[in-house]
Amino acid sequence: MKAFVTGATGFAGGSLCRHLVRAGHDVVGLARKTSDRRELEELGIKVVFGDIRESEGLASAMLGCDVVFHLAAAFRETSLADADYQAINVDGTANVVRAAAEAGVDRFVHCSTIGVVGDTGSVPADESRPYVATDEPYNRTKIEGEEVARQLFDELGMDGVIVRPTAGYGPGEMRYLKLFKNVAKRRFVIFGSGETLYNLSYIDDLCSGLLLCATHPDAVGETFNLGGAENVTLNAFVNEVEKAVGAPSGSVKHVPLWPILGAARVVEAICKPFGVEPPLHRRRVGFFTVNRAANIEKARKLLGYDPQTSMDEGTRITADWYRDQGLL
């Protein structure tokens, strides 16, 4: 199989490229000229330069490819305007799907997020859970991106698959580094009870699921949650991190939530006009309050998806990688 991967130099995209190469597939990765592409090139991956906001050249870069994995996205960054999220997550998705159809690609795997269904509460969300409308630009445009992808799959007659990953972690993921470091230094504090439910997807399991979506005949036209085998509380996740970094069990403290949330609103309002990343903001507080529990039974039954990495093993491997990189 020859695969085209957008977002190839990101955490998930780069990991997927490595996974595909190990499985014996040819890979073409799309990256911006400013991205670090050395590791991909060392693996023999062809890197093409481009921006999904511009359709020119995308189709020609995909010629001869059997599948497109669309992982490029604007994530949550204060420096991005709402128009940037729209241009990348919605208009960019449309550009990539149209280019794939023009190039004669057989299958398109669109990477969305479990966040499109909002706070799941205590009942893990399956794929039938309706969208939760939001003004937050990332989730709003990921919802619109899903809708655009489905519409174009129908209009263009393309075999498309929608994937909603849960929070990915593992070697190479830097978003959890601060959590691991603060737990190791006994400085991590949980806002609120810590009973918020999470589903975390170890990166190798996520890549295996994406490959199934690209190859399994029953994946076409479907939407799948891809995540870990278990939904756990934030407290349980942090306890595993404590073990992984060698911190004493129970060293993490809890503080009341609502004063922190009020402070986050104030800090965010002060920093936003200056384009400064606020040290405390509502999204960060949301990590402690928004449930992200996922039901992955559909992917298990239809695709044979079977995540292999337990949370204790995944957190240990992740902590070891941080140490090896001199980060922890």
C-alpha positions in Angstrom: 0.0 0.0 0.0 1.1 3.5 -0.7 -0.1 6.0 1.9 -0.3 9.8 1.9 -0.2 11.4 5.4 -1.0 15.0 6.2 0.5 16.4 9.4 3.4 14.0 8.9 5.7 15.9 11.3 3.3 16.1 14.1 3.1 13.6 17.0 0.3 11.4 15.6 1.2 11.9 12.0 4.9 11.1 12.5 4.1 8.1 14.6 1.7 6.8 11.9 4.4 7.3 9.3 6.8 5.1 11.3 4.1 2.5 12.0 3.3 2.3 8.2 7.0 1.9 7.3 7.4 -0.9 9.9 4.4 -2.6 8.3 6.0 -2.5 4.9 4.1 0.3 3.3 5.3 3.2 1.2 4.7 6.6 2.7 4.5 10.1 1.4 4.3 12.8 4.1 3.0 16.3 3.7 4.8 18.9 5.7 5.3 22.6 5.8 8.8 23.9 4.8 9.5 25.1 8.4 8.9 21.6 9.8 11.7 19.3 11.0 11.5 16.4 8.5 14.9 14.7 9.2 13.5 11.7 11.0 11.0 11.0 8.3 13.6 11.2 5.6 15.9 8.9 7.5 13.2 6.3 7.4 13.0 6.6 3.6 9.7 8.5 3.7 9.2 10.9 0.8 8.4 14.4 2.2 6.5 16.8 0.0 6.0 20.5 1.0 2.7 22.0 1.1 -0.1 23.7 3.1 -3.6 22.2 3.1 -5.0 25.8 3.0 -3.7 25.9 -0.6 -5.2 23.3 -2.9 -2.5 23.7 -5.6 -0.2 20.8 -5.9 -2.0 18.5 -3.5 -3.5 16.2 -6.1 -0.3 15.7 -8.0 1.5 14.8 -4.7 -1.1 12.1 -4.1 -0.9 10.4 -7.5 -0.3 6.7 -7.1 -1.4 6.6 -3.5 -4.0 4.1 -2.3 -5.1 5.9 0.9 -4.9 9.4 2.4 -4.6 9.7 6.2 -5.7 13.3 7.0 -4.2 14.2 10.4 -3.2 17.8 9.8 -5.1 20.2 12.0 -5.0 23.5 13.9 -5.0 22.5 17.6 -5.5 24.7 20.6 -3.1 27.6 20.4 -3.7 31.1 21.6 -1.8 32.6 18.7 -4.3 31.3 16.2 -7.3 33.4 15.2 -10.7 31.8 14.7 -10.2 32.3 10.9 -7.1 30.1 11.1 -9.0 27.2 12.6 -11.6 27.6 9.9 -9.0 27.7 7.1 -7.2 24.6 8.3 -9.8 22.3 10.0 -12.7 23.0 7.6 -11.5 24.5 4.3 -8.2 22.6 4.5 -10.1 19.3 5.0 -12.2 20.1 1.9 -9.0 20.8 -0.1 -7.5 17.5 0.9 -10.6 15.4 0.1 -11.1 17.0 -3.3 -7.4 16.5 -4.1 -7.6 12.8 -3.1 -10.6 12.3 -5.4 -8.9 14.1 -8.3 -5.8 11.9 -7.8 -7.9 8.7 -7.8 -7.1 7.7 -4.2 -9.1 4.6 -3.2 -9.8 5.5 0.5 -9.7 8.5 2.8 -9.3 8.3 6.5 -10.2 11.6 8.2 -8.9 12.1 11.7 -11.4 14.1 13.9 -11.6 14.0 17.8 -13.8 12.5 20.5 -14.2 16.1 21.6 -16.9 16.7 19.0 -19.4 15.1 21.4 -18.5 17.4 24.3 -18.5 16.4 27.9 -19.5 12.7 27.9 -20.5 12.5 31.6 -20.2 9.2 33.3 -21.5 7.2 30.3 -18.8 6.5 27.7 -19.8 8.0 24.3 -20.3 5.8 21.3 -20.5 7.0 17.7 -24.2 7.7 17.9 -23.7 10.5 20.4 -24.8 13.8 18.8 -22.4 16.7 18.4 -22.3 19.3 21.1 -22.3 22.8 19.7 -19.6 25.1 21.0 -18.1 28.5 20.4 -14.6 27.1 21.2 -12.9 27.3 17.8 -11.1 23.9 17.9 -14.1 21.7 18.6 -16.4 23.8 16.5 -14.2 23.5 13.4 -13.6 19.8 14.0 -17.3 19.2 14.0 -17.6 21.2 10.7 -14.6 19.3 9.3 -16.4 16.0 9.9 -19.5 17.3 8.2 -17.6 18.6 5.2 -15.7 15.3 4.9 -18.9 13.3 4.9 -20.6 15.5 2.4 -17.7 15.3 0.0 -17.3 11.6 0.4 -20.9 11.3 -0.9 -20.6 13.9 -3.6 -17.3 12.6 -5.0 -18.1 8.9 -4.5 -15.1 8.4 -2.2 -14.6 5.5 0.2 -14.2 7.6 3.4 -13.8 6.8 7.1 -14.1 9.2 10.0 -11.9 8.5 13.1 -12.4 10.0 16.5 -9.3 9.4 18.5 -9.2 9.8 22.3 -6.3 11.7 23.9 -3.1 10.2 22.4 0.0 9.8 24.5 3.3 8.0 24.3 6.9 8.7 23.1 7.1 11.9 21.2 4.0 13.5 22.8 5.0 16.7 24.5 1.6 17.9 25.9 1.9 15.6 28.9 5.5 16.4 29.7 4.6 19.2 32.1 2.2 16.8 34.0 4.9 14.1 34.3 7.5 16.7 35.4 5.3 18.3 38.0 4.2 14.9 39.4 7.9 13.9 39.6 8.7 17.1 41.5 5.6 16.7 43.8 4.2 20.0 42.3 1.2 18.7 40.5 -2.2 19.8 41.8 -5.6 18.5 40.7 -8.3 21.1 40.5 -11.4 19.6 42.0 -12.2 15.9 42.8 -10.1 14.3 40.1 -13.0 11.9 39.3 -13.3 13.2 35.8 -13.3 10.3 33.3 -10.7 9.9 30.6 -9.9 7.6 27.8 -6.3 7.7 26.7 -5.0 6.1 23.6 -1.4 4.8 23.5 0.0 5.9 20.2 0.9 2.4 18.9 -2.7 1.3 19.5 -4.0 4.4 17.8 -1.8 3.8 14.7 -3.0 0.2 14.5 -6.6 1.4 14.5 -5.9 3.9 11.8 -4.4 1.2 9.6 -7.4 -1.0 10.1 -9.6 1.9 9.0 -7.5 2.2 5.8 -7.7 -1.5 4.9 -10.8 -3.2 6.4 -13.7 -3.5 4.0 -16.2 -2.9 6.7 -14.7 0.5 7.6 -16.0 2.3 4.5 -18.7 4.9 5.3 -18.4 4.5 9.0 -17.3 6.6 12.0 -15.1 5.0 14.7 -14.0 5.9 18.2 -10.3 4.8 18.6 -9.0 4.8 22.2 -7.6 2.7 25.0 -9.3 -0.4 26.4 -10.4 1.4 29.6 -11.9 4.6 30.8 -10.2 5.8 34.0 -10.5 8.7 36.3 -8.0 11.5 36.3 -6.9 10.4 39.8 -6.2 6.9 38.4 -4.2 8.3 35.5 -2.1 10.5 37.8 -1.5 7.5 40.1 0.0 5.6 37.2 2.2 8.6 36.4 3.3 8.7 40.0 4.5 5.1 39.7 6.1 5.8 36.3 8.2 8.7 37.6 9.0 7.2 41.0 6.9 9.7 43.0 5.2 8.4 46.2 1.6 7.4 45.9 -0.8 10.0 47.0 1.7 12.9 46.6 -0.6 14.8 44.4 -2.9 17.3 46.2 -6.4 18.6 45.4 -7.6 22.2 45.5 -11.1 23.6 45.1 -12.1 24.1 41.5 -14.3 27.2 41.3 -11.8 29.8 42.5 -9.4 28.5 39.9 -12.0 28.7 37.2 -12.7 32.3 38.1 -9.1 33.2 38.0 -8.7 31.5 34.6 -11.3 33.7 33.1 -9.6 36.8 34.4 -6.1 35.8 33.2 -7.4 34.7 29.8 -9.2 38.0 29.3 -6.0 40.0 30.2 -3.7 37.9 28.0 -5.8 37.5 24.8 -5.6 41.1 23.5 -1.8 40.8 23.6 -1.6 37.4 21.9 0.1 36.0 25.0 -0.4 32.3 26.0 -2.0 32.7 29.4 -0.4 30.7 32.2 -3.9 29.7 33.3 -7.0 29.5 31.1 -10.3 27.7 30.9 -9.1 25.1 28.5 -6.4 24.1 31.0 -9.0 24.0 33.8 -11.2 21.9 31.5 -8.6 19.1 31.6 -9.8 18.6 35.2 -13.5 19.0 34.6 -14.6 17.7 31.2 -15.3 14.0 30.9 -13.9 12.3 27.8 -15.0 8.7 28.2 -15.3 6.7 25.0 -16.9 3.4 23.9 -14.7 1.6 21.4 -16.9 -1.5 20.9 -17.9 -0.6 17.4 -14.2 -0.6 16.3 -13.7 -3.9 18.2 -16.6 -5.6 16.5 -16.4 -4.3 13.0 -12.6 -4.0 12.6 -11.1 -6.3 15.2 -9.5 -3.3 16.9 -7.8 -4.5 20.0 -5.7 -2.0 22.0 -2.7 -3.8 23.5 -1.1 -1.3 25.8 -2.4 -0.9 29.4 -2.2 2.4 31.1 0.5 1.3 33.5 2.7 0.1 30.7 2.0 3.2 28.5 2.8 5.7 31.2 6.0 3.8 32.1 7.2 3.8 28.5 6.3 7.4 28.1 8.2 8.4 31.3 11.2 6.3 30.1 11.2 8.2 26.8 11.1 11.6 28.6 14.1 10.5 30.6 16.0 9.2 27.6 15.5 12.6 26.0 16.8 14.4 29.1 13.3 16.0 29.7 12.4 14.3 33.0 
